[in-house]
Amino acid sequence: LFGLEKAPAETKAAPTLEFGGHLVSATPYLEAGQWQLCGVISKEIDGVRKEHRFIRADRFTDRETAIEMTFLKARLLVEQSGDRLYDRA
């Protein structure tokens, strides 16, 4: 049987957005035919790059919506937690 291999996710560069001194990379990925909300929030603190990776249950039919919602979720996380995001293990 041909063509049954799992199709690779899009390899476009992760879109980024900066706010409040934090850099957000939207990294949605295909899961069960939909785009899973996923991203990375990072910030340099005392000369060290810190990261907080997050995945949410939200899925979308198109990549652009998943990216937009990733940025919205990241902004909420930054507003609620600030630099405490990086204290979590």
Secondary structure, DSSP 8 states (H G I E B T S, - for coil): --S-S----------EEEETTEEEEE--EEETTEEEEEEEEEEEETTEEEEEEEEEEEEESSHHHHHHHHHHHHHHHHHHHGGGGGG--
